[in-house]
Amino acid sequence: MAEKRVRVRLSATGGRQVKDALRGVGEAGQQGFRRLSREMEAANRRLARFARQATRIARVVGAAAAAAGAALIRSGL
């Protein structure tokens, strides 16, 4: 895959204001990543719970199918 590089050169007056603005952007980014991380962890927990339930259901269905098959064989069908 081709890689594109972009270079940006910024020039600003009012260094303190720029610094404060960039700090605000950084803090907002950190908050966003923390929220994303929490949501991903919650989604992972829900997905793991779903997988456990699906596994249990598959076992029950398999056992029921085996029992039904055995019953059919015993009944002569």
mmCIF file as gemmi writes it, N, C-alpha and C atoms, coordinates in Angstrom:
data_model
loop_
_atom_site.group_PDB
_atom_site.id
_atom_site.type_symbol
_atom_site.label_atom_id
_atom_site.label_alt_id
_atom_site.label_comp_id
_atom_site.label_asym_id
_atom_site.label_entity_id
_atom_site.label_seq_id
_atom_site.pdbx_PDB_ins_code
_atom_site.Cartn_x
_atom_site.Cartn_y
_atom_site.Cartn_z
_atom_site.occupancy
_atom_site.B_iso_or_equiv
_atom_site.pdbx_formal_charge
_atom_site.auth_seq_id
_atom_site.auth_asym_id
_atom_site.pdbx_PDB_model_num
ATOM 1 N N . MET Axp A 1 ? 0.849 -1.167 0 1 0 ? 1 A 1
ATOM 2 C CA . MET Axp A 1 ? 0 0 0 1 0 ? 1 A 1
ATOM 3 C C . MET Axp A 1 ? 0.899 1.236 0 1 0 ? 1 A 1
ATOM 4 N N . ALA Axp A 2 ? 0.524 2.207 -0.792 1 0 ? 2 A 1
ATOM 5 C CA . ALA Axp A 2 ? 1.308 3.434 -0.875 1 0 ? 2 A 1
ATOM 6 C C . ALA Axp A 2 ? 1.142 4.24 0.403 1 0 ? 2 A 1
ATOM 7 N N . GLU Axp A 3 ? 2.193 4.878 0.767 1 0 ? 3 A 1
ATOM 8 C CA . GLU Axp A 3 ? 2.162 5.694 1.979 1 0 ? 3 A 1
ATOM 9 C C . GLU Axp A 3 ? 2.251 7.151 1.58 1 0 ? 3 A 1
ATOM 10 N N . LYS Axp A 4 ? 1.358 7.951 2.114 1 0 ? 4 A 1
ATOM 11 C CA . LYS Axp A 4 ? 1.376 9.379 1.843 1 0 ? 4 A 1
ATOM 12 C C . LYS Axp A 4 ? 1.899 10.095 3.068 1 0 ? 4 A 1
ATOM 13 N N . ARG Axp A 5 ? 2.76 11.002 2.841 1 0 ? 5 A 1
ATOM 14 C CA . ARG Axp A 5 ? 3.284 11.804 3.939 1 0 ? 5 A 1
ATOM 15 C C . ARG Axp A 5 ? 2.885 13.251 3.724 1 0 ? 5 A 1
ATOM 16 N N . VAL Axp A 6 ? 2.533 13.871 4.799 1 0 ? 6 A 1
ATOM 17 C CA . VAL Axp A 6 ? 2.151 15.272 4.75 1 0 ? 6 A 1
ATOM 18 C C . VAL Axp A 6 ? 2.993 16.006 5.772 1 0 ? 6 A 1
ATOM 19 N N . ARG Axp A 7 ? 3.54 17.1 5.363 1 0 ? 7 A 1
ATOM 20 C CA . ARG Axp A 7 ? 4.313 17.925 6.295 1 0 ? 7 A 1
ATOM 21 C C . ARG Axp A 7 ? 3.576 19.239 6.481 1 0 ? 7 A 1
ATOM 22 N N . VAL Axp A 8 ? 3.536 19.664 7.699 1 0 ? 8 A 1
ATOM 23 C CA . VAL Axp A 8 ? 2.848 20.91 8.019 1 0 ? 8 A 1
ATOM 24 C C . VAL Axp A 8 ? 3.799 21.776 8.815 1 0 ? 8 A 1
ATOM 25 N N . ARG Axp A 9 ? 3.896 23.007 8.432 1 0 ? 9 A 1
ATOM 26 C CA . ARG Axp A 9 ? 4.709 23.957 9.192 1 0 ? 9 A 1
ATOM 27 C C . ARG Axp A 9 ? 3.757 25.035 9.696 1 0 ? 9 A 1
ATOM 28 N N . LEU Axp A 10 ? 3.748 25.203 10.975 1 0 ? 10 A 1
ATOM 29 C CA . LEU Axp A 10 ? 2.875 26.198 11.587 1 0 ? 10 A 1
ATOM 30 C C . LEU Axp A 10 ? 3.698 27.367 12.074 1 0 ? 10 A 1
ATOM 31 N N . SER Axp A 11 ? 3.095 28.492 11.973 1 0 ? 11 A 1
ATOM 32 C CA . SER Axp A 11 ? 3.716 29.682 12.526 1 0 ? 11 A 1
ATOM 33 C C . SER Axp A 11 ? 2.616 30.407 13.285 1 0 ? 11 A 1
ATOM 34 N N . ALA Axp A 12 ? 2.916 30.837 14.463 1 0 ? 12 A 1
ATOM 35 C CA . ALA Axp A 12 ? 1.874 31.454 15.275 1 0 ? 12 A 1
ATOM 36 C C . ALA Axp A 12 ? 2.439 32.607 16.074 1 0 ? 12 A 1
ATOM 37 N N . THR Axp A 13 ? 1.591 33.561 16.296 1 0 ? 13 A 1
ATOM 38 C CA . THR Axp A 13 ? 1.94 34.647 17.201 1 0 ? 13 A 1
ATOM 39 C C . THR Axp A 13 ? 1.097 34.456 18.451 1 0 ? 13 A 1
ATOM 40 N N . GLY Axp A 14 ? 1.563 34.964 19.53 1 0 ? 14 A 1
ATOM 41 C CA . GLY Axp A 14 ? 0.844 34.762 20.791 1 0 ? 14 A 1
ATOM 42 C C . GLY Axp A 14 ? 1.085 33.361 21.302 1 0 ? 14 A 1
ATOM 43 N N . GLY Axp A 15 ? 2.339 33.062 21.566 1 0 ? 15 A 1
ATOM 44 C CA . GLY Axp A 15 ? 2.757 31.721 21.95 1 0 ? 15 A 1
ATOM 45 C C . GLY Axp A 15 ? 1.934 31.112 23.07 1 0 ? 15 A 1
ATOM 46 N N . ARG Axp A 16 ? 1.616 31.886 24.07 1 0 ? 16 A 1
ATOM 47 C CA . ARG Axp A 16 ? 0.859 31.348 25.205 1 0 ? 16 A 1
ATOM 48 C C . ARG Axp A 16 ? -0.541 30.919 24.774 1 0 ? 16 A 1
ATOM 49 N N . GLN Axp A 17 ? -1.177 31.734 23.932 1 0 ? 17 A 1
ATOM 50 C CA . GLN Axp A 17 ? -2.521 31.389 23.466 1 0 ? 17 A 1
ATOM 51 C C . GLN Axp A 17 ? -2.49 30.12 22.619 1 0 ? 17 A 1
ATOM 52 N N . VAL Axp A 18 ? -1.488 30.026 21.762 1 0 ? 18 A 1
ATOM 53 C CA . VAL Axp A 18 ? -1.362 28.835 20.922 1 0 ? 18 A 1
ATOM 54 C C . VAL Axp A 18 ? -1.11 27.616 21.792 1 0 ? 18 A 1
ATOM 55 N N . LYS Axp A 19 ? -0.226 27.764 22.757 1 0 ? 19 A 1
ATOM 56 C CA . LYS Axp A 19 ? 0.093 26.66 23.665 1 0 ? 19 A 1
ATOM 57 C C . LYS Axp A 19 ? -1.158 26.203 24.411 1 0 ? 19 A 1
ATOM 58 N N . ASP Axp A 20 ? -1.931 27.159 24.913 1 0 ? 20 A 1
ATOM 59 C CA . ASP Axp A 20 ? -3.163 26.819 25.627 1 0 ? 20 A 1
ATOM 60 C C . ASP Axp A 20 ? -4.164 26.124 24.701 1 0 ? 20 A 1
ATOM 61 N N . ALA Axp A 21 ? -4.266 26.612 23.469 1 0 ? 21 A 1
ATOM 62 C CA . ALA Axp A 21 ? -5.195 26.002 22.516 1 0 ? 21 A 1
ATOM 63 C C . ALA Axp A 21 ? -4.769 24.571 22.203 1 0 ? 21 A 1
ATOM 64 N N . LEU Axp A 22 ? -3.485 24.36 21.986 1 0 ? 22 A 1
ATOM 65 C CA . LEU Axp A 22 ? -2.996 23.012 21.692 1 0 ? 22 A 1
ATOM 66 C C . LEU Axp A 22 ? -3.161 22.093 22.899 1 0 ? 22 A 1
ATOM 67 N N . ARG Axp A 23 ? -2.973 22.626 24.079 1 0 ? 23 A 1
ATOM 68 C CA . ARG Axp A 23 ? -3.18 21.828 25.289 1 0 ? 23 A 1
ATOM 69 C C . ARG Axp A 23 ? -4.641 21.384 25.366 1 0 ? 23 A 1
ATOM 70 N N . GLY Axp A 24 ? -5.552 22.302 25.038 1 0 ? 24 A 1
ATOM 71 C CA . GLY Axp A 24 ? -6.978 21.96 25.035 1 0 ? 24 A 1
ATOM 72 C C . GLY Axp A 24 ? -7.294 20.861 24.031 1 0 ? 24 A 1
ATOM 73 N N . VAL Axp A 25 ? -6.677 20.94 22.863 1 0 ? 25 A 1
ATOM 74 C CA . VAL Axp A 25 ? -6.877 19.9 21.851 1 0 ? 25 A 1
ATOM 75 C C . VAL Axp A 25 ? -6.364 18.564 22.376 1 0 ? 25 A 1
ATOM 76 N N . GLY Axp A 26 ? -5.199 18.583 23.004 1 0 ? 26 A 1
ATOM 77 C CA . GLY Axp A 26 ? -4.627 17.35 23.554 1 0 ? 26 A 1
ATOM 78 C C . GLY Axp A 26 ? -5.499 16.754 24.642 1 0 ? 26 A 1
ATOM 79 N N . GLU Axp A 27 ? -6.02 17.594 25.521 1 0 ? 27 A 1
ATOM 80 C CA . GLU Axp A 27 ? -6.886 17.101 26.599 1 0 ? 27 A 1
ATOM 81 C C . GLU Axp A 27 ? -8.179 16.519 26.036 1 0 ? 27 A 1
ATOM 82 N N . ALA Axp A 28 ? -8.735 17.184 25.031 1 0 ? 28 A 1
ATOM 83 C CA . ALA Axp A 28 ? -9.958 16.662 24.405 1 0 ? 28 A 1
ATOM 84 C C . ALA Axp A 28 ? -9.677 15.313 23.747 1 0 ? 28 A 1
ATOM 85 N N . GLY Axp A 29 ? -8.523 15.188 23.118 1 0 ? 29 A 1
ATOM 86 C CA . GLY Axp A 29 ? -8.151 13.917 22.5 1 0 ? 29 A 1
ATOM 87 C C . GLY Axp A 29 ? -7.994 12.816 23.53 1 0 ? 29 A 1
ATOM 88 N N . GLN Axp A 30 ? -7.371 13.14 24.65 1 0 ? 30 A 1
ATOM 89 C CA . GLN Axp A 30 ? -7.203 12.143 25.716 1 0 ? 30 A 1
ATOM 90 C C . GLN Axp A 30 ? -8.554 11.698 26.261 1 0 ? 30 A 1
ATOM 91 N N . GLN Axp A 31 ? -9.451 12.645 26.467 1 0 ? 31 A 1
ATOM 92 C CA . GLN Axp A 31 ? -10.788 12.292 26.956 1 0 ? 31 A 1
ATOM 93 C C . GLN Axp A 31 ? -11.502 11.392 25.958 1 0 ? 31 A 1
ATOM 94 N N . GLY Axp A 32 ? -11.365 11.721 24.675 1 0 ? 32 A 1
ATOM 95 C CA . GLY Axp A 32 ? -11.994 10.905 23.639 1 0 ? 32 A 1
ATOM 96 C C . GLY Axp A 32 ? -11.456 9.484 23.637 1 0 ? 32 A 1
ATOM 97 N N . PHE Axp A 33 ? -10.134 9.341 23.763 1 0 ? 33 A 1
ATOM 98 C CA . PHE Axp A 33 ? -9.547 8.005 23.779 1 0 ? 33 A 1
ATOM 99 C C . PHE Axp A 33 ? -9.927 7.237 25.039 1 0 ? 33 A 1
ATOM 100 N N . ARG Axp A 34 ? -10.043 7.923 26.171 1 0 ? 34 A 1
ATOM 101 C CA . ARG Axp A 34 ? -10.483 7.24 27.395 1 0 ? 34 A 1
ATOM 102 C C . ARG Axp A 34 ? -11.912 6.724 27.229 1 0 ? 34 A 1
ATOM 103 N N . ARG Axp A 35 ? -12.76 7.555 26.658 1 0 ? 35 A 1
ATOM 104 C CA . ARG Axp A 35 ? -14.152 7.132 26.45 1 0 ? 35 A 1
ATOM 105 C C . ARG Axp A 35 ? -14.203 5.962 25.474 1 0 ? 35 A 1
ATOM 106 N N . LEU Axp A 36 ? -13.444 6.057 24.399 1 0 ? 36 A 1
ATOM 107 C CA . LEU Axp A 36 ? -13.398 4.965 23.422 1 0 ? 36 A 1
ATOM 108 C C . LEU Axp A 36 ? -12.924 3.677 24.077 1 0 ? 36 A 1
ATOM 109 N N . SER Axp A 37 ? -11.922 3.778 24.921 1 0 ? 37 A 1
ATOM 110 C CA . SER Axp A 37 ? -11.388 2.603 25.612 1 0 ? 37 A 1
ATOM 111 C C . SER Axp A 37 ? -12.447 1.977 26.517 1 0 ? 37 A 1
ATOM 112 N N . ARG Axp A 38 ? -13.159 2.804 27.266 1 0 ? 38 A 1
ATOM 113 C CA . ARG Axp A 38 ? -14.227 2.291 28.142 1 0 ? 38 A 1
ATOM 114 C C . ARG Axp A 38 ? -15.313 1.595 27.328 1 0 ? 38 A 1
ATOM 115 N N . GLU Axp A 39 ? -15.707 2.209 26.227 1 0 ? 39 A 1
ATOM 116 C CA . GLU Axp A 39 ? -16.76 1.627 25.394 1 0 ? 39 A 1
ATOM 117 C C . GLU Axp A 39 ? -16.303 0.312 24.77 1 0 ? 39 A 1
ATOM 118 N N . MET Axp A 40 ? -15.045 0.248 24.359 1 0 ? 40 A 1
ATOM 119 C CA . MET Axp A 40 ? -14.529 -0.992 23.776 1 0 ? 40 A 1
ATOM 120 C C . MET Axp A 40 ? -14.466 -2.099 24.821 1 0 ? 40 A 1
ATOM 121 N N . GLU Axp A 41 ? -14.066 -1.764 26.035 1 0 ? 41 A 1
ATOM 122 C CA . GLU Axp A 41 ? -14.031 -2.768 27.106 1 0 ? 41 A 1
ATOM 123 C C . GLU Axp A 41 ? -15.436 -3.286 27.401 1 0 ? 41 A 1
ATOM 124 N N . ALA Axp A 42 ? -16.409 -2.383 27.429 1 0 ? 42 A 1
ATOM 125 C CA . ALA Axp A 42 ? -17.794 -2.797 27.673 1 0 ? 42 A 1
ATOM 126 C C . ALA Axp A 42 ? -18.292 -3.688 26.532 1 0 ? 42 A 1
ATOM 127 N N . ALA Axp A 43 ? -17.974 -3.317 25.304 1 0 ? 43 A 1
ATOM 128 C CA . ALA Axp A 43 ? -18.388 -4.13 24.155 1 0 ? 43 A 1
ATOM 129 C C . ALA Axp A 43 ? -17.725 -5.503 24.206 1 0 ? 43 A 1
ATOM 130 N N . ASN Axp A 44 ? -16.468 -5.553 24.595 1 0 ? 44 A 1
ATOM 131 C CA . ASN Axp A 44 ? -15.771 -6.84 24.712 1 0 ? 44 A 1
ATOM 132 C C . ASN Axp A 44 ? -16.42 -7.724 25.766 1 0 ? 44 A 1
ATOM 133 N N . ARG Axp A 45 ? -16.827 -7.128 26.889 1 0 ? 45 A 1
ATOM 134 C CA . ARG Axp A 45 ? -17.499 -7.911 27.931 1 0 ? 45 A 1
ATOM 135 C C . ARG Axp A 45 ? -18.821 -8.471 27.412 1 0 ? 45 A 1
ATOM 136 N N . ARG Axp A 46 ? -19.591 -7.624 26.713 1 0 ? 46 A 1
ATOM 137 C CA . ARG Axp A 46 ? -20.876 -8.087 26.173 1 0 ? 46 A 1
ATOM 138 C C . ARG Axp A 46 ? -20.672 -9.185 25.133 1 0 ? 46 A 1
ATOM 139 N N . LEU Axp A 47 ? -19.668 -9.024 24.292 1 0 ? 47 A 1
ATOM 140 C CA . LEU Axp A 47 ? -19.392 -10.037 23.272 1 0 ? 47 A 1
ATOM 141 C C . LEU Axp A 47 ? -18.953 -11.354 23.903 1 0 ? 47 A 1
ATOM 142 N N . ALA Axp A 48 ? -18.142 -11.288 24.945 1 0 ? 48 A 1
ATOM 143 C CA . ALA Axp A 48 ? -17.709 -12.511 25.639 1 0 ? 48 A 1
ATOM 144 C C . ALA Axp A 48 ? -18.907 -13.207 26.282 1 0 ? 48 A 1
ATOM 145 N N . ARG Axp A 49 ? -19.813 -12.435 26.877 1 0 ? 49 A 1
ATOM 146 C CA . ARG Axp A 49 ? -21.017 -13.016 27.485 1 0 ? 49 A 1
ATOM 147 C C . ARG Axp A 49 ? -21.877 -13.681 26.406 1 0 ? 49 A 1
ATOM 148 N N . PHE Axp A 50 ? -22.034 -13.025 25.264 1 0 ? 50 A 1
ATOM 149 C CA . PHE Axp A 50 ? -22.797 -13.598 24.157 1 0 ? 50 A 1
ATOM 150 C C . PHE Axp A 50 ? -22.159 -14.899 23.682 1 0 ? 50 A 1
ATOM 151 N N . ALA Axp A 51 ? -20.84 -14.926 23.565 1 0 ? 51 A 1
ATOM 152 C CA . ALA Axp A 51 ? -20.137 -16.135 23.109 1 0 ? 51 A 1
ATOM 153 C C . ALA Axp A 51 ? -20.349 -17.286 24.093 1 0 ? 51 A 1
ATOM 154 N N . ARG Axp A 52 ? -20.305 -16.984 25.397 1 0 ? 52 A 1
ATOM 155 C CA . ARG Axp A 52 ? -20.547 -18.036 26.398 1 0 ? 52 A 1
ATOM 156 C C . ARG Axp A 52 ? -21.965 -18.586 26.269 1 0 ? 52 A 1
ATOM 157 N N . GLN Axp A 53 ? -22.932 -17.694 26.1 1 0 ? 53 A 1
ATOM 158 C CA . GLN Axp A 53 ? -24.321 -18.136 25.965 1 0 ? 53 A 1
ATOM 159 C C . GLN Axp A 53 ? -24.515 -18.951 24.688 1 0 ? 53 A 1
ATOM 160 N N . ALA Axp A 54 ? -23.912 -18.524 23.597 1 0 ? 54 A 1
ATOM 161 C CA . ALA Axp A 54 ? -24.031 -19.258 22.333 1 0 ? 54 A 1
ATOM 162 C C . ALA Axp A 54 ? -23.417 -20.648 22.46 1 0 ? 54 A 1
ATOM 163 N N . THR Axp A 55 ? -22.306 -20.752 23.175 1 0 ? 55 A 1
ATOM 164 C CA . THR Axp A 55 ? -21.667 -22.054 23.382 1 0 ? 55 A 1
ATOM 165 C C . THR Axp A 55 ? -22.578 -22.969 24.187 1 0 ? 55 A 1
ATOM 166 N N . ARG Axp A 56 ? -23.176 -22.432 25.253 1 0 ? 56 A 1
ATOM 167 C CA . ARG Axp A 56 ? -24.109 -23.234 26.058 1 0 ? 56 A 1
ATOM 168 C C . ARG Axp A 56 ? -25.291 -23.709 25.223 1 0 ? 56 A 1
ATOM 169 N N . ILE Axp A 57 ? -25.848 -22.814 24.438 1 0 ? 57 A 1
ATOM 170 C CA . ILE Axp A 57 ? -27.002 -23.173 23.604 1 0 ? 57 A 1
ATOM 171 C C . ILE Axp A 57 ? -26.614 -24.244 22.595 1 0 ? 57 A 1
ATOM 172 N N . ALA Axp A 58 ? -25.44 -24.11 21.997 1 0 ? 58 A 1
ATOM 173 C CA . ALA Axp A 58 ? -24.984 -25.114 21.022 1 0 ? 58 A 1
ATOM 174 C C . ALA Axp A 58 ? -24.844 -26.482 21.682 1 0 ? 58 A 1
ATOM 175 N N . ARG Axp A 59 ? -24.351 -26.514 22.908 1 0 ? 59 A 1
ATOM 176 C CA . ARG Axp A 59 ? -24.231 -27.792 23.623 1 0 ? 59 A 1
ATOM 177 C C . ARG Axp A 59 ? -25.603 -28.404 23.882 1 0 ? 59 A 1
ATOM 178 N N . VAL Axp A 60 ? -26.54 -27.581 24.326 1 0 ? 60 A 1
ATOM 179 C CA . VAL Axp A 60 ? -27.892 -28.071 24.617 1 0 ? 60 A 1
ATOM 180 C C . VAL Axp A 60 ? -28.554 -28.586 23.344 1 0 ? 60 A 1
ATOM 181 N N . VAL Axp A 61 ? -28.434 -27.836 22.261 1 0 ? 61 A 1
ATOM 182 C CA . VAL Axp A 61 ? -29.033 -28.258 20.995 1 0 ? 61 A 1
ATOM 183 C C . VAL Axp A 61 ? -28.384 -29.554 20.515 1 0 ? 61 A 1
ATOM 184 N N . GLY Axp A 62 ? -27.077 -29.663 20.648 1 0 ? 62 A 1
ATOM 185 C CA . GLY Axp A 62 ? -26.385 -30.893 20.257 1 0 ? 62 A 1
ATOM 186 C C . GLY Axp A 62 ? -26.848 -32.083 21.07 1 0 ? 62 A 1
ATOM 187 N N . ALA Axp A 63 ? -26.987 -31.887 22.371 1 0 ? 63 A 1
ATOM 188 C CA . ALA Axp A 63 ? -27.455 -32.976 23.238 1 0 ? 63 A 1
ATOM 189 C C . ALA Axp A 63 ? -28.888 -33.359 22.887 1 0 ? 63 A 1
ATOM 190 N N . ALA Axp A 64 ? -29.725 -32.362 22.615 1 0 ? 64 A 1
ATOM 191 C CA . ALA Axp A 64 ? -31.119 -32.644 22.255 1 0 ? 64 A 1
ATOM 192 C C . ALA Axp A 64 ? -31.186 -33.396 20.93 1 0 ? 64 A 1
ATOM 193 N N . ALA Axp A 65 ? -30.364 -33.014 19.973 1 0 ? 65 A 1
ATOM 194 C CA . ALA Axp A 65 ? -30.35 -33.699 18.676 1 0 ? 65 A 1
ATOM 195 C C . ALA Axp A 65 ? -29.882 -35.14 18.838 1 0 ? 65 A 1
ATOM 196 N N . ALA Axp A 66 ? -28.87 -35.349 19.665 1 0 ? 66 A 1
ATOM 197 C CA . ALA Axp A 66 ? -28.381 -36.713 19.908 1 0 ? 66 A 1
ATOM 198 C C . ALA Axp A 66 ? -29.458 -37.554 20.58 1 0 ? 66 A 1
ATOM 199 N N . ALA Axp A 67 ? -30.151 -36.972 21.549 1 0 ? 67 A 1
ATOM 200 C CA . ALA Axp A 67 ? -31.216 -37.704 22.24 1 0 ? 67 A 1
ATOM 201 C C . ALA Axp A 67 ? -32.36 -38.015 21.282 1 0 ? 67 A 1
ATOM 202 N N . ALA Axp A 68 ? -32.703 -37.059 20.432 1 0 ? 68 A 1
ATOM 203 C CA . ALA Axp A 68 ? -33.78 -37.289 19.466 1 0 ? 68 A 1
ATOM 204 C C . ALA Axp A 68 ? -33.379 -38.371 18.473 1 0 ? 68 A 1
ATOM 205 N N . GLY Axp A 69 ? -32.133 -38.337 18.035 1 0 ? 69 A 1
ATOM 206 C CA . GLY Axp A 69 ? -31.648 -39.372 17.118 1 0 ? 69 A 1
ATOM 207 C C . GLY Axp A 69 ? -31.695 -40.744 17.753 1 0 ? 69 A 1
ATOM 208 N N . ALA Axp A 70 ? -31.271 -40.829 18.992 1 0 ? 70 A 1
ATOM 209 C CA . ALA Axp A 70 ? -31.303 -42.113 19.71 1 0 ? 70 A 1
ATOM 210 C C . ALA Axp A 70 ? -32.735 -42.592 19.878 1 0 ? 70 A 1
ATOM 211 N N . ALA Axp A 71 ? -33.653 -41.688 20.168 1 0 ? 71 A 1
ATOM 212 C CA . ALA Axp A 71 ? -35.058 -42.064 20.337 1 0 ? 71 A 1
ATOM 213 C C . ALA Axp A 71 ? -35.64 -42.57 19.025 1 0 ? 71 A 1
ATOM 214 N N . LEU Axp A 72 ? -35.274 -41.937 17.926 1 0 ? 72 A 1
ATOM 215 C CA . LEU Axp A 72 ? -35.764 -42.387 16.619 1 0 ? 72 A 1
ATOM 216 C C . LEU Axp A 72 ? -35.234 -43.776 16.286 1 0 ? 72 A 1
ATOM 217 N N . ILE Axp A 73 ? -33.984 -44.016 16.601 1 0 ? 73 A 1
ATOM 218 C CA . ILE Axp A 73 ? -33.384 -45.329 16.33 1 0 ? 73 A 1
ATOM 219 C C . ILE Axp A 73 ? -34.075 -46.4 17.167 1 0 ? 73 A 1
ATOM 220 N N . ARG Axp A 74 ? -34.318 -46.102 18.441 1 0 ? 74 A 1
ATOM 221 C CA . ARG Axp A 74 ? -34.98 -47.077 19.322 1 0 ? 74 A 1
ATOM 222 C C . ARG Axp A 74 ? -36.406 -47.357 18.883 1 0 ? 74 A 1
ATOM 223 N N . SER Axp A 75 ? -37.059 -46.326 18.345 1 0 ? 75 A 1
ATOM 224 C CA . SER Axp A 75 ? -38.454 -46.528 17.942 1 0 ? 75 A 1
ATOM 225 C C . SER Axp A 75 ? -38.561 -47.226 16.594 1 0 ? 75 A 1
ATOM 226 N N . GLY Axp A 76 ? -37.445 -47.431 15.935 1 0 ? 76 A 1
ATOM 227 C CA . GLY Axp A 76 ? -37.451 -48.162 14.679 1 0 ? 76 A 1
ATOM 228 C C . GLY Axp A 76 ? -37.619 -47.288 13.46 1 0 ? 76 A 1
ATOM 229 N N . LEU Axp A 77 ? -37.541 -46.008 13.595 1 0 ? 77 A 1
ATOM 230 C CA . LEU Axp A 77 ? -37.674 -45.13 12.421 1 0 ? 77 A 1
ATOM 231 C C . LEU Axp A 77 ? -36.384 -44.933 11.758 1 0 ? 77 A 1
